[in-house]
Amino acid sequence: MGELPLCQRMLLSLPSSFRVSHSYWRSQRPLPLLSLHLLRNPSLTSASPFSLLGYCHLSSLNAAPGVRRSKFRAHVATDEVRSTVSMDTLLPQFEAVIGIETHVQLSTDTKAFCSCPSQYGAEPNSNICPICMGLPGCLPVLNAKVVEYAVKLGLALGAKINLDSKFDRKQYFYADLPKGYQISQFDIPIASNGSIELDLPVELGGGHRRFGITRIHMEEDAGKLVHAGGDRLSGSPYSQVDLNRAGVPLLEVVSEPDMRTGLEAAEYAAELQRLVRYLGISNGNMQEGSMRCDVNVSVRKKGDEKFGTKVEIKNMNSFSAMQRAIDFEISRQVSLHGEGQASKIVQETRLWEEGSQRTITMRLKEGLADYRYFPEPDLPNVVIEKAFVDEMCSSLPELPNEKRRRYEGMGLSMQDVLILANDYDISRFFDEVLTAGADLKLAANWIMGDIAAYLKNEKMTVNDVNLTPEALAELILMIQNGTISGKIGKEVLVDLLREGGSAKSIVEAKGLLQISDPLTIAAMVDKVLAENPKQVEEYKSGKKKLQGFFGGQLMKASGGKINPTLMNKILLEKLNGN
Amino acid sequence: MSMGSSLCPAFSTFTKHSPLVFNRNVHAYPFLRNCNCIARGYSQKTVDSNVSVSEAPTRPHSEILRIRESLLSREKTAVEIAEDYLSRLKERETKIKSFLYVSEHALQEAEQLDKMVAAKSPLGPLAGVPFGIKDNLCTLDMPSTGGSKILEGYRPPFDATCVRKMKEAGALAIGKTNLDEFGMGSSTENSAFQVTSNPWDLSKVPGGSSGGSAACVAARQCTCSLGSDTGGSIRQPASFCGVVGLKPSYGRVSRYGLMAFASSLDVVGCFGTSVMDTAILLEVISGQDSLDATSSLLQVPSYSSLLPSIGSLETKPLDGLRIGLIKETVVDGVDSGVVSAIFKAADHLQVLGAKIQEVSLLSFSLGLPAYYILACSEASSNLARYDGIRYGNRAPADDLVSMYGNSRSQGFGQEVKRRILMGTYALSAGYYDAFYKKAQQVRTIVQTDFKNALKDCDLLISPAAPTAAYSIGEKTNDPLAMYAGDLMTVNVNLAGLPALVVPCGFTAGEGQKLPVGLQFIAAAFDEERMLRAGHIFEQTIGDLCFVPPLL
């Protein structure tokens, strides 16, 4: 067929070829997509704006090697009621073995092997070039930032950094893979043999865990297929390809099969997310697919050495979904064991269905897929100097686990520790408030209380507000030494969050200084008592509760500025003294 | 002077040359500084009479420098030069069929150049030089098919780096030349589009896979051309067509824009009618490229300025040069005409002062099978992108897998399919260690053997092919015989070394005598030494005219 130059053709077809469709990962917003040279149902071609292009629908799109589609459905669903009866006795007899492969999308400005921007959410096929489209004659050139980020994560996970690693080609045909192979690392990953340490939530029993990390390797992402008429391949008349994501750098982090429960697995993923955010190498956002976890689950009788048949679960886009998916899968496998149907646990990939809260078969694995890995000849080995590793090492921030241990040592409760160390920016803010001289507990309470609530309400991060750590420390001090009341403090805080500035200047400008002069207070008390003779009488005849009424009147009269301790002391003296 | 006279250049034309007029560009292309020395030296006839070299009128001269002279002296306009070439191209194309596409813009570009000449603007070192481009090199304004049906009519959105550099130097891209599909073949018969003839004998193949690029230079359809060499694809056709073919060191020239066949072996190189021309071209197309991670950071020497003028030659210009003749390349099984031409060439090198010794490369025979395993393995991967999804021909089908199957089975030719299958097999689980890995080990041995041989010798020489050009159709049904023809060249690719093929003699065929090329092999990035020896050899070889008489 006579073709226009590719770039030209894309430009020409761009305005006419948008389609509104939902993205594969159930993104909330509709995603317009470009039909590139597309795969589509004949019935649609006449009405389609892409009539100059060929078509073909994807009824057997699952063409990854060694893989075929199956109509097999989750067994457990039908037996759920029956099996739950015995689950309480069955479950304790079994142990789950869980390993996780996590793909972390790196937040580099450009893609791994070309200079296209790698940001998420751009118009389909707008961030593409001849290189990431796999045009003939194009070659990959490694983005140095990818190595930097990989080394950082490797060091943060205490892994061994391989000073001489290499890239390999992982080969398979799929419509979202432009070159017919993915550039990845096979036998010599950039980092191996690390571990991750985490603290389980106190309310769920708590505990410290350490899980092994097998390896971390660099690779490129594939494009994205968008299936018309829904978010699933089956039943979709045609699919479209968005190559914006093709070539975006990923780190694949492979864990040892060290986790035993859905909670541990979810906390592992959460800690990994925390880590990449602390390191600033990824936004770790699961909804956007910036962090994707594939979980391998098998069960075995407690005490058994041998692993059971493992099942891979995909499509979990939150930590809680991960936990639920794994727990569901454990129950499913255990109940099959309980029914003597263990042979029905087969090596397969299952999808987590959020709607029905269960896993369903996506595809069966017929033996091992043969990806025909071989060294990528277009890229020289990745040779790193030790000095570079040392430099990366010294540039690492304080890591979540170190931070938690430090906070724990300072005397904070584990519950507070977990909240404060959860977010890098919050913990940094907290640390700076402490540096500015604030009391540990008070600072923690203000941050976890009023500030956290405000941020949640306004959907902001601590970096978005105008409150400085110094101003908060000053505010805390002013409350502590009685310059202002706690109630006024809350008002000043809102001003500081919105406007910034120093606590002192706001207090002064608004005349919010606490009234602590006994003579002034005495005069105010006298005035209130004089204005309410009836209540004074009642008080004196035994209705002591009315002290609160006088206090309220005094607060009101002073605009909340009266020092409550002094006020109460003087009020009681006046009421009881006469 | 008519362009026709350039076919068998008359010595006297050089005397007309005025010194080059230098311009600002001279700093970027320092090789021009010495260029006129050659011309002057030539005319001064100062070659020492002790050199047993005849001052034959057939001595090759630089067509590129001649064009530059013509432009600068206003002897000819760029348009006239381009028209000369284009009319000759068209006239001979009916017989040779070396081009898959001829540019529609060459004359316009020549007009632009003439305006620059008139305005005395600085001209690039290749100003007005018409060149052919092997069709597996991407070009912005011409289709680029790789000789494959699957890319029929495909137009890349960019120029290959080497093409861009040529254009920036002022050269006129005149067309895209025929080749074996994606470079897979040794006779250009595997092109999906046409069979190219050898200008020396139209019934013979031009060699391959850069057969079109070699034939078009031999037929003087253009001054020079770009090709690619994965296992001999420049050197063997240069030998068959009687032109100079240069395969640079791996990494010397950017591969960006070269449709990959075997990434670890592929290099972009060039053809010319003189060593000087290939040296000038190499200097233009070489250098590190931010778009090719395997391109070398090494400085590009001023290759052409290092070539001595004939006038300055000493009695024994190659005195002290240690040259090793690879023993395994002149044994039984190699055409006797080829062997005797090579021995004669070796004798001549000795006369020039070189010390010739026989060298044995023990791993020599291992290279060919290792090469075919590695090249096919990489090819099976590199050709996966031709899937009909984003570009190229798509065969309709009801589902994705059938679409892949139909598009690829209809789009690829037989040889390409054979190699994809062999490569896929060699990389498959359970076979990888026995094939791919073993071949990599052989590659290391070949590299070591060459390294050692090049410690004792400055250069190695061998034939470029075991035979001269064979008949069209002779080997098309015998792939193994075709593969065996690459025996002399593949080891050099495995080792990543530079090699130069210079016409050195003839074999007597059934009727027409056919040219034989002498292959010089140098250590990695030692192109200068090889070019210098090749240049002196070519300028002193004597009474041999490497212009096809049929034309």
Interface residues (C-beta under 8 A of the other chain):
Chain A: M1 G2 E3 L4 P5 L6 C7 Q8 L36 H37 L39 G54 Y55 C56 H57 L58 S59 S60 L61 A63 P130 I131 M133 G134 L135 P136 G137 C138 L139 P140 V141 L142 R169 Q171 F173 A175 P178 K179 G180 Y181 V241 L368 D370 R372 Y373 F374 P377 D378 L379 P380
Chain B: L137 C138 L140 S144 G146 L151 E152 G153 Y154 R155 P156 P157 F158 A160 R255 Y256 G257 L258 M259 A260 A262 S263 S264 S290 L291 D292 A293 T294 S377 E378 S380 S381 L383 A384 R385 Y386 D387 G388 I389 R390 Y391 N393 R394 P396 A397 D398 D399 L400 V401 S402 M403 Y404 T424 L427 S428 A429 Y432 Y436
